[in-house]
Amino acid sequence: MALRLVLVTLFLALLFGGVFGWKFYAGQQMAAKMSAPQPPAVVSSAEVRNDTWQPALKAIGSLIASNGVIVANEVAGIVKSIEFKSGQSVDEGDVLLTLNDEVDLADIAALTASEKLAGLNFRRLNKLIHEKSVSQSNLDEARAELDSTRAQLNAKRAMIRKKTIRAAFGGKLGIRQVDIGQYLAPGTEIVNLQSMEPIFADYSLPERYLKRLSLGQAVEVQVPAYPDRAFQGEISAISPRIAAGSRSIRIRATLGNREQLLRPGMFAEVATQLPSRNNVLTLPERVISYAPYGNTVFLLIDKDGKLTAERRQVQTGEVRNGRVEIISGLAEGDIVAADGINKLRNGQTVKIDNSVDLDAKAAAS
């Protein structure tokens, strides 16, 4: 019994001794690992660059046709012929539609005969007036009859001309709204006609920018249909009136549209170009750590032959095309950590690896 107790005691002593010994060894290894210097963090770098920026006043606007109308008829009639197709381009004066004019042509023939008769009567009385065979009142009545007949004839000819509807200006037609044989009351919409070249961009800017605007100032327009293309134009009109409700000024820019890519009614992002700014310090926007108490970067400096990350507070300005303006805190040529900054801490040694150009990769994508 005593021997069994001794054996159990020895076994437990060996067991607990092994456990505590392993714990002690693991603790020693952990302490050694913690006290050993950490390897440098691998980051990519970016250099503070001196750029020239083109400032712009950005606004939202709409594209407007330089001329745009709904083609309609002045006089009533039945459609005799349609001389255009939907979506067709036309020149000024092209015939679009004709109305039936058979009755008017018959009236023209009757009025022409009446004019001829009135003319003969007037000339005969004009000869007789010198012989005192007729009174002056008879001659005056004949003259009035001739003038009245001629006026009726001219009115009827004008009526016939109005039954031929022509394009008031060159442009592109929309979708036709009438058919052959249809009766058209005066003012019936026939087709939409829009002048495509040039085209206007109408937009508004706050009144505080008025002194920075002038006629002929360059503008750049982008539309959702062609997101990778910018269309150039210039300011052609500035409204003399400030809108009382919004305190904004209305502006019209004129753009060339030879390819007819731009269409009236399109949504437009308009950038009014201002004089360029030189010596603008910039960095890729992704290197900035934004925080409510201030924006920071990790500046990479050489300390005792080791590259060390030092947190530096900076003041930022405009953001453009993925780059941010640095107003203060850095100088041209400074090197900062770009990618991998989430694992950095102040004073940590780093190793630069720029084998992958993420800026070029992002631009390509």
C-alpha positions in Angstrom: 0.0 0.0 0.0 2.8 2.4 0.9 4.7 1.4 -2.2 1.7 2.2 -4.4 1.3 5.6 -2.8 5.0 6.4 -3.4 4.7 5.4 -7.1 1.6 7.6 -7.6 3.3 10.5 -5.9 6.4 10.1 -8.1 4.2 9.9 -11.3 2.3 13.0 -10.4 5.5 14.9 -9.6 7.0 13.9 -13.0 3.8 14.9 -14.8 3.4 18.3 -13.2 7.1 18.9 -13.5 7.0 18.3 -17.2 4.0 20.5 -17.7 5.6 23.4 -15.8 8.9 22.9 -17.5 7.3 23.1 -20.9 5.4 26.2 -20.0 8.6 27.8 -18.7 10.5 26.9 -21.9 7.7 28.2 -24.1 7.6 31.5 -22.1 11.4 31.9 -22.5 11.1 31.3 -26.3 8.3 33.8 -26.6 10.2 36.4 -24.6 13.3 35.9 -26.8 11.1 36.3 -29.9 9.5 39.4 -28.6 12.8 41.0 -27.7 14.4 40.2 -31.1 14.2 43.1 -33.6 11.3 42.9 -36.1 12.1 42.6 -39.8 11.5 45.7 -41.9 8.0 46.2 -43.3 7.7 46.0 -47.1 6.0 48.9 -48.6 5.8 50.7 -52.0 6.7 54.4 -52.2 5.5 57.6 -53.9 7.3 60.8 -54.4 5.9 64.3 -53.9 5.7 65.7 -57.4 5.6 69.2 -58.7 2.7 69.5 -61.2 0.9 72.1 -63.3 -2.8 72.0 -62.8 -5.6 73.5 -64.9 -8.3 74.7 -62.4 -11.9 74.6 -63.5 -15.3 75.6 -62.3 -17.5 72.5 -62.6 -21.3 72.6 -63.1 -24.1 70.5 -64.4 -25.9 71.5 -67.6 -27.9 70.4 -70.7 -27.2 70.4 -74.4 -29.4 72.7 -76.5 -29.8 72.8 -80.3 -28.7 76.0 -81.9 -32.0 75.9 -83.8 -34.8 73.5 -82.9 -38.5 73.6 -84.0 -41.5 71.4 -84.3 -42.4 71.6 -88.0 -46.1 72.3 -88.4 -48.5 73.5 -91.1 -50.0 77.0 -91.3 -53.0 76.0 -93.4 -55.4 73.1 -93.3 -55.3 70.4 -95.9 -54.9 66.7 -96.7 -51.4 65.3 -97.0 -50.5 64.7 -100.6 -46.9 63.6 -100.4 -44.2 63.1 -97.7 -40.7 63.9 -99.0 -38.6 62.9 -96.0 -37.7 59.9 -93.9 -37.5 59.8 -90.1 -34.0 60.6 -88.9 -33.0 62.1 -92.2 -30.6 65.1 -92.5 -31.9 68.0 -94.5 -30.7 71.3 -95.9 -32.5 74.7 -95.6 -35.4 74.9 -98.1 -35.7 71.2 -98.7 -39.4 70.1 -99.3 -40.7 68.0 -96.4 -44.4 67.6 -97.1 -47.1 68.9 -99.6 -50.8 69.3 -99.0 -53.5 68.7 -101.7 -53.9 71.9 -103.7 -56.3 70.9 -106.5 -59.0 73.3 -105.4 -56.6 76.2 -105.0 -55.2 75.6 -108.5 -58.7 75.8 -109.9 -59.3 79.1 -108.0 -56.0 80.4 -109.5 -57.3 79.7 -113.0 -60.6 81.5 -112.2 -58.8 84.5 -110.6 -56.3 84.7 -113.5 -59.2 85.0 -115.9 -60.9 87.6 -113.7 -57.6 89.6 -113.6 -57.3 89.5 -117.4 -60.9 90.7 -117.8 -60.4 93.5 -115.2 -57.2 94.6 -116.9 -58.9 94.8 -120.3 -61.8 96.8 -118.8 -59.4 99.2 -117.1 -57.3 99.8 -120.2 -60.4 100.5 -122.3 -61.8 103.0 -119.8 -58.4 104.6 -119.5 -58.5 105.4 -123.3 -62.1 106.6 -123.2 -61.5 109.0 -120.3 -59.5 111.2 -122.7 -62.5 111.4 -125.0 -64.7 112.4 -122.1 -66.8 109.3 -122.9 -66.7 107.9 -119.4 -66.5 109.5 -116.0 -63.6 109.4 -113.6 -65.6 107.4 -111.2 -66.0 104.6 -113.7 -62.2 104.5 -114.3 -61.6 104.4 -110.5 -64.0 101.5 -110.1 -62.3 99.6 -112.9 -58.9 100.3 -111.2 -60.2 99.1 -107.9 -61.6 96.0 -109.5 -58.3 95.2 -111.1 -56.3 95.7 -107.8 -58.8 93.6 -105.9 -58.6 90.7 -108.4 -54.7 90.9 -108.3 -54.7 90.9 -104.5 -57.0 87.8 -104.4 -54.7 86.1 -107.0 -51.6 86.8 -104.8 -53.4 85.6 -101.7 -54.3 82.3 -103.4 -50.7 81.9 -104.7 -49.4 82.4 -101.1 -51.9 79.9 -99.9 -50.6 77.3 -102.4 -47.0 78.1 -101.3 -48.0 77.4 -97.7 -49.2 74.0 -98.7 -45.6 73.0 -99.4 -43.8 72.7 -96.1 -40.0 73.2 -96.3 -37.1 73.0 -93.8 -36.6 76.4 -92.2 -32.9 75.5 -91.6 -30.4 72.6 -92.1 -30.5 69.9 -89.5 -31.6 66.5 -88.5 -35.2 65.4 -88.5 -36.9 63.3 -85.8 -39.7 60.8 -86.2 -42.6 61.9 -88.5 -46.0 62.2 -86.9 -48.3 62.2 -90.0 -49.2 59.9 -92.8 -50.2 60.3 -96.5 -54.0 61.1 -96.8 -54.3 62.4 -93.3 -56.2 65.7 -92.8 -54.1 68.3 -91.0 -55.6 71.1 -89.0 -53.5 74.2 -88.8 -50.6 73.8 -86.3 -50.5 70.0 -86.5 -47.0 68.6 -85.5 -45.4 67.0 -88.5 -41.8 66.3 -87.4 -39.1 67.6 -85.1 -36.2 69.5 -86.7 -33.0 70.1 -84.8 -29.8 71.9 -85.9 -26.8 69.8 -84.8 -23.9 72.0 -85.7 -23.0 73.9 -83.6 -24.6 72.9 -80.4 -25.1 74.8 -77.1 -24.4 73.7 -73.5 -26.4 75.7 -71.0 -25.4 75.7 -67.3 -25.3 77.9 -64.2 -22.6 78.9 -61.8 -22.8 80.8 -58.4 -22.7 84.5 -58.7 -19.4 84.7 -56.8 -17.6 83.4 -59.9 -18.9 86.2 -62.1 -15.6 88.2 -62.2 -13.8 85.0 -63.3 -16.0 84.5 -66.4 -15.6 86.1 -69.8 -16.8 85.6 -73.4 -14.5 83.2 -75.3 -13.4 81.4 -72.2 -12.6 77.7 -72.9 -15.0 75.0 -71.5 -14.8 71.3 -71.5 -17.9 69.1 -71.7 -18.4 65.4 -70.9 -21.5 63.4 -71.4 -22.4 59.9 -70.1 -22.7 58.5 -73.6 -19.0 59.1 -74.2 -17.4 59.0 -70.7 -13.8 58.8 -72.0 -14.1 61.8 -74.3 -14.0 65.5 -73.6 -15.6 68.0 -76.0 -14.1 71.4 -76.3 -16.0 74.7 -76.6 -16.1 78.3 -75.4 -18.4 80.6 -73.6 -20.6 82.5 -76.1 -23.1 84.2 -73.8 -23.4 85.2 -70.2 -26.8 86.2 -68.9 -26.9 89.9 -67.6 -29.4 88.8 -64.9 -28.6 86.9 -61.7 -31.4 84.4 -60.7 -32.9 85.8 -57.5 -33.9 82.4 -56.2 -30.6 80.5 -56.6 -28.2 83.5 -56.8 -26.7 81.9 -59.9 -25.8 83.2 -63.3 -26.8 81.4 -66.5 -24.1 80.7 -69.1 -24.2 79.3 -72.6 -21.2 77.6 -74.3 -20.9 76.8 -78.0 -19.4 73.5 -79.1 -18.5 72.2 -82.5 -20.4 69.0 -83.3 -19.2 68.0 -86.8 -19.4 64.3 -85.9 -22.9 64.9 -84.5 -22.1 62.8 -81.4 -23.8 65.3 -79.2 -27.6 65.5 -79.2 -29.9 68.2 -77.8 -31.3 67.3 -74.3 -28.1 65.3 -73.2 -27.0 65.6 -69.6 -23.6 67.4 -69.6 -20.8 68.0 -67.0 -19.3 71.3 -67.9 -15.9 72.5 -66.7 -15.1 76.2 -67.2 -11.3 76.4 -67.6 -9.4 78.9 -65.4 -5.8 80.1 -65.8 -3.4 77.2 -65.0 -1.6 76.8 -61.6 2.1 76.0 -61.5 4.2 74.4 -58.8 1.4 72.4 -57.3 2.8 69.6 -55.0 0.8 66.4 -55.4 0.7 62.8 -54.2 -1.5 59.8 -55.1 -4.7 60.1 -53.1 -4.4 56.5 -51.7 -1.3 57.4 -49.6 -3.2 59.9 -47.4 -4.7 58.6 -44.1 -7.8 60.7 -43.6 -8.9 61.3 -40.0 -11.1 63.9 -38.2 -8.1 65.3 -36.3 -6.0 65.7 -39.4 -4.7 64.0 -42.5 -1.3 62.2 -42.3 1.2 60.3 -44.4 4.2 58.1 -43.5 7.3 60.0 -44.6 10.3 57.7 -45.3 13.6 59.1 -43.9 17.1 57.7 -43.5 18.1 57.2 -39.8 21.5 55.7 -39.0 21.5 54.0 -42.4 18.0 52.5 -42.0 14.9 53.6 -43.8 12.3 54.6 -41.2 8.6 55.5 -41.4 7.7 58.8 -39.6 4.1 59.9 -39.4 3.7 63.4 -40.8 0.6 65.6 -40.7 -0.2 67.3 -43.9 -2.8 69.8 -45.2 -4.5 68.7 -48.4 -6.3 70.6 -51.1 -8.0 69.7 -54.4 -8.3 66.2 -55.6 -8.0 65.6 -59.4 -7.5 62.4 -61.4 -6.5 60.3 -58.4 -3.9 62.8 -57.1 -4.3 65.2 -54.1 -2.8 68.6 -53.7 -0.4 69.0 -50.7 -0.6 72.5 -49.3 1.8 72.1 -46.4 3.7 69.4 -44.5 5.9 68.0 -47.3 8.4 69.3 -49.9 9.0 68.4 -53.5 11.0 65.1 -53.7 9.9 63.7 -50.3 9.3 60.0 -50.4 6.3 58.6 -48.6 4.9 55.1 -48.0 2.2 54.3 -50.6 0.9 50.7 -50.2 1.1 48.7 -47.1 0.7 51.7 -44.7 -2.0 49.8 -42.7 0.7 47.7 -41.1 3.1 50.6 -40.3 3.7 52.4 -37.0 5.7 55.5 -36.2 9.4 54.8 -36.2 9.3 51.4 -37.8 12.0 50.4 -40.3 10.8 49.7 -43.8 11.9 48.2 -47.1 10.7 49.6 -50.4 9.4 47.3 -53.1 8.2 49.2 -56.3 8.2 46.1 -58.5 4.5 46.7 -59.3 3.4 50.2 -60.5 -0.1 50.3 -59.0 -0.7 53.8 -60.4 -0.1 52.6 -64.0 -2.1 49.5 -63.3 -5.1 51.6 -62.0 -4.9 53.9 -65.0 -4.8 51.0 -67.4 -7.9 49.4 -65.8 
